[in-house]
Amino acid sequence: KVPHFLPLLTESLSHNTIHSEVKNTSNTFKMKFLSALFLLSAPAAIESFSTTSKPAPVPQSNTDASGKDIDPLLIRAARGEKTERVPVWMMRQAGRHIAEYRDLCKKHPTFRERSEIPEVAVEVSLQPWRNYQTDGCILFSDILTPLPGMGVEFDIDEKVGPVVKPMRTYEDVEKMHLIDPSTAAPFVAEALRTLREEVTPETAVLGFVGCPYTLATYLVEGKTSKEYLEIKKMAFTEPKLLHTILKNLADSIAEYALFQIENGAQLIQIFDSWAGHLSPRDYDEFAAPYQKIIL
């Protein structure tokens, strides 16, 4: 679904180029995720995107005051073009140091409220952009946001973090299904489309997704963990079960990423935060193949 020319990028941008962290060893992609990668969307890919989104796709280029199509600095840098300076953006969406955010949390105390009410998600997304005029504005959301659309309910405890009913049997996995993002997360589409209207033409709007292995850690463990013993146990004792979970996640996350691009995301930040806990051999088996499915 994604054209072959879409680049993989690390979160660090140099003045003239992007240093890819993709290495080919024994014909296997070894992707080093320090914290995030990016998928650059392109107008030519629109026709091949997910068909689950009903509204017309949002154009990938911005329009300036004269009516001319322009690409923001961050997008040009992501393509490897020579730019006038290094672009700057926030990898995460909200800052607790921002007084406006703390005030908003009093009115909307749960994370899911703040991320699933479109006008609230837009406001939180815009707060750091307004304060610092960064070159990118990233959607306020969470990597777990698409899970209910796959048949997996979750909650976010303000102190504990994400909480999910542990998925450790085939019976649990059978409850999963392919996501229809337009039904499961219409608030994401609305927020992204609004952000494209709110930011300046020089600003890129970013969406993001979590990769299958990182998402699977929450599904199998049931919450955040320091050692990730349950998912490592599953990888050792029931690898086919884990592969089934990962494949289900990969198929849905690919759809969800395309859905974000259709609705205005110009760059997609891709997280595989907990894949760094894997050995190189396990990474090649349980993380890299499913990253490639998304891309």
C-alpha positions in Angstrom: 0.0 0.0 0.0 2.9 2.4 0.6 5.1 3.4 -2.3 8.7 2.1 -2.2 10.1 5.6 -2.1 8.8 6.5 1.3 11.9 6.9 3.5 12.6 5.7 7.0 13.9 8.4 9.3 15.3 8.7 12.8 14.1 11.5 15.1 17.4 13.3 14.6 17.6 15.5 11.5 20.9 16.9 10.2 21.2 20.1 8.2 21.4 18.5 4.8 20.3 14.9 5.2 18.6 12.3 7.4 20.7 9.4 8.7 18.8 6.2 8.2 19.1 3.6 10.9 18.1 0.8 8.6 20.7 -1.8 8.1 20.6 -4.8 5.9 22.3 -7.8 7.5 21.9 -11.2 5.9 19.0 -9.8 3.8 17.1 -8.9 7.0 16.1 -5.4 7.9 17.6 -4.5 11.3 15.8 -1.4 12.3 17.3 0.5 15.3 14.5 2.3 17.0 16.0 4.7 19.5 12.5 6.1 20.1 10.8 6.7 16.8 10.9 6.4 13.0 9.0 8.4 10.5 7.0 7.5 7.4 6.7 10.3 4.9 3.4 10.4 3.1 3.1 11.5 -0.5 0.3 12.7 -2.9 1.0 9.9 -5.4 0.1 7.3 -2.8 -3.3 8.7 -2.0 -5.2 6.5 -4.5 -3.7 3.3 -3.0 -4.6 4.3 0.6 -7.1 2.6 2.8 -10.7 2.6 1.5 -12.2 2.8 5.0 -12.1 6.6 5.1 -15.2 8.2 3.5 -14.2 11.9 3.2 -11.9 12.9 0.4 -8.2 12.7 1.4 -6.6 15.9 2.6 -3.9 17.2 0.2 -0.4 16.6 1.5 0.9 20.0 0.5 0.0 23.2 2.3 -1.3 26.4 0.6 0.2 29.8 1.3 -1.5 33.2 1.3 -1.0 33.5 -2.5 -2.6 30.2 -3.2 0.6 28.4 -4.0 1.2 24.8 -2.8 4.2 24.6 -0.5 5.9 21.8 1.5 6.8 22.7 5.1 10.4 22.7 6.1 10.1 19.5 8.1 8.7 17.6 5.1 11.4 18.9 2.8 14.1 17.8 5.3 12.4 14.4 5.7 12.7 13.9 2.0 16.4 14.5 2.2 16.3 17.9 0.5 18.8 20.6 1.4 17.1 23.0 3.8 17.9 26.5 5.1 18.1 25.2 8.7 17.4 22.2 10.9 13.7 21.8 11.6 12.5 21.5 15.2 9.4 19.8 16.6 8.0 18.1 19.7 8.3 14.3 19.6 5.6 14.1 22.3 2.3 16.0 22.2 1.8 17.8 25.4 3.9 19.4 28.1 3.0 19.2 31.7 5.1 22.4 32.2 2.5 24.3 30.2 0.1 26.1 32.5 -2.8 25.9 29.9 -2.4 22.1 29.8 -2.6 21.7 33.6 -5.7 23.9 33.6 -7.3 21.8 30.9 -6.6 18.6 32.8 -8.7 19.9 35.7 -11.7 20.1 33.3 -10.8 16.9 31.4 -9.2 14.7 34.1 -8.7 11.5 32.0 -6.3 11.0 29.2 -8.9 9.4 27.0 -11.1 12.5 27.4 -8.3 14.7 26.4 -7.3 12.5 23.4 -10.8 11.4 22.2 -12.7 14.6 22.3 -11.6 16.2 19.0 -11.7 19.9 20.1 -9.8 19.0 23.3 -7.2 17.0 21.4 -6.7 19.8 19.0 -6.3 22.4 21.8 -3.6 20.2 23.5 -1.9 19.6 20.2 -1.7 23.3 19.5 -0.5 24.4 22.9 3.2 23.7 22.5 3.1 24.8 18.9 1.6 28.1 19.9 4.2 28.6 22.7 7.3 27.7 20.6 6.3 27.9 17.0 7.9 24.6 16.1 8.1 23.4 12.6 5.8 20.4 13.3 2.6 20.0 15.3 1.9 16.5 16.5 -1.5 15.1 17.2 -2.3 14.5 20.9 -3.2 10.9 21.1 -1.8 7.6 22.3 -0.4 4.5 20.6 -3.2 2.4 22.3 -6.0 4.6 20.8 -6.8 2.2 17.9 -7.1 -0.9 20.2 -10.8 -0.8 20.8 -11.3 -0.8 17.1 -9.5 -4.2 17.0 -11.7 -5.6 19.8 -9.3 -4.8 22.7 -10.5 -2.4 25.3 -8.1 -0.5 27.5 -8.0 2.3 30.0 -5.2 4.7 31.1 -4.8 5.1 34.8 -3.3 8.5 35.5 -0.8 6.9 38.0 -0.3 3.3 36.6 -0.5 4.1 32.9 -2.2 1.8 30.3 -4.3 -1.0 31.7 -5.5 -3.9 29.4 -7.1 -7.3 30.2 -4.1 -9.6 29.6 -4.3 -11.6 26.3 -2.6 -14.9 26.7 -4.7 -17.6 25.0 -6.0 -18.3 21.5 -9.5 -17.7 22.8 -8.4 -14.1 23.7 -6.8 -13.6 20.3 -10.0 -14.7 18.5 -11.7 -11.7 19.8 -9.5 -9.4 17.8 -10.6 -8.2 14.3 -9.3 -5.8 11.6 -9.9 -2.2 12.5 -12.2 0.1 10.6 -10.5 3.4 11.6 -13.4 5.6 10.3 -15.7 3.9 12.7 -13.3 3.2 15.6 -11.5 6.6 15.6 -13.4 9.3 13.8 -12.2 11.8 16.5 -8.6 11.2 15.1 -9.7 12.2 11.6 -11.5 15.3 12.9 -8.6 16.4 15.0 -6.1 16.0 12.2 -8.2 17.8 9.7 -8.7 20.7 12.1 -5.0 20.9 12.9 -4.3 21.3 9.2 -6.6 24.3 9.1 -5.2 25.8 12.4 -1.5 25.7 11.8 0.5 27.9 9.4 1.4 26.7 5.9 5.0 26.4 7.1 4.0 23.9 9.7 3.8 20.1 9.2 1.1 18.1 11.0 2.3 14.8 12.4 0.4 11.7 13.4 1.8 8.5 15.0 1.3 4.8 15.6 2.9 2.2 17.8 4.5 -0.9 16.3 3.1 -4.4 16.9 5.7 -5.6 19.4 5.4 -2.6 21.6 1.6 -2.8 21.5 1.8 -6.6 22.2 3.7 -5.9 25.4 0.6 -4.1 26.7 -1.8 -6.8 25.5 0.2 -9.7 27.0 1.5 -8.0 30.2 -1.8 -6.2 30.9 0.1 -3.0 31.8 3.5 -1.4 31.7 6.3 -3.5 32.9 10.0 -3.3 33.8 11.0 -6.8 32.7 8.3 -7.8 30.3 8.4 -11.4 31.6 5.0 -12.5 30.3 5.6 -11.6 26.6 9.1 -13.1 26.8 7.7 -16.3 28.2 5.1 -16.4 25.4 7.8 -15.8 22.8 9.7 -18.8 24.2 6.9 -21.2 25.0 4.1 -20.2 22.5 5.8 -18.3 19.6 2.9 -19.1 17.2 0.4 -17.4 19.6 2.6 -14.3 19.8 3.0 -14.2 16.0 -0.7 -14.4 15.7 -1.1 -11.4 18.0 1.6 -9.4 16.2 0.2 -10.1 12.7 -3.3 -9.0 13.8 -1.8 -5.8 15.2 0.3 -5.1 12.1 -2.6 -5.4 9.7 -4.7 -3.0 11.8 -1.9 -0.5 12.5 -1.1 -0.3 8.8 -4.7 0.7 8.1 -4.7 3.1 11.0 -1.5 4.8 9.7 -3.0 5.2 6.2 -6.2 6.6 7.8 -4.2 9.3 9.5 -2.4 10.2 6.3 -5.7 10.4 4.4 -7.0 12.8 7.1 -4.2 15.2 7.1 -1.1 13.8 8.7 1.9 14.7 6.6 4.4 12.7 8.6 3.8 9.6 10.7 6.0 9.0 13.7 6.4 5.3 14.4 7.2 4.0 17.9 8.6 0.7 18.8 9.7 1.7 22.3 9.9 -1.7 23.9 11.5 -3.6 21.0 14.8 -2.5 22.5 14.4 -5.1 25.2 14.7 -7.9 22.7 17.9 -9.7 21.8 19.0 -9.2 18.1 17.7 -12.7 17.2 14.3 -12.1 18.9 14.2 -8.6 17.4 14.5 -10.1 13.9 11.7 -12.6 14.6 9.2 -10.6 16.7 9.7 -6.9 15.8 11.3 -6.2 12.4 8.9 -8.3 10.2 5.9 -6.5 11.7 7.5 -3.1 11.3 7.9 -3.9 7.7 4.2 -4.9 7.3 3.2 -1.4 8.6 5.7 0.3 6.2 
